[in-house]
Amino acid sequence: MLKNLLADLPTSLSEELMEDLVCADGVRIERIVSTGQCSAPDDWYDQDENEWVLLLAGAARLEIEWEGGQRRMVDLQSGDHCYLPAHRRHRVEWTNSEEVTVWLAVWWMPAGR
């Protein structure tokens, strides 16, 4: 079935919209739509899976915790992508509230798990 990841986008959401596109053979691909949502100040993702995320539309800022506990803000624009290995703590600091932000996220388990 043919679908367009940028079609039928909501313009206002009370929370992010997360839609699984593919779940097979240990890989999960998801479309995430944001309209200004962000993580709570002390809410960090610390997941067991590796994650690769591509910003298809809009703009966002991630806060990522690197080795040694250093934190860095990373601004993303359309076309930017980021790899987050398992247990790399991160959070969504900001998404653009004036335009829809669309993410494509791919998750998979690290080798040996």
Protein Blocks (a to p, Z undefined) as FASTA:
>chain_A
ZZdfkgoiafbdfbdcdddfbdcehiacdddddehiacdfklccddfbdcddddfbhcdd
dddddehhiacdddddehiacdddehiacddfbdcfkbccdddddddddehZZ
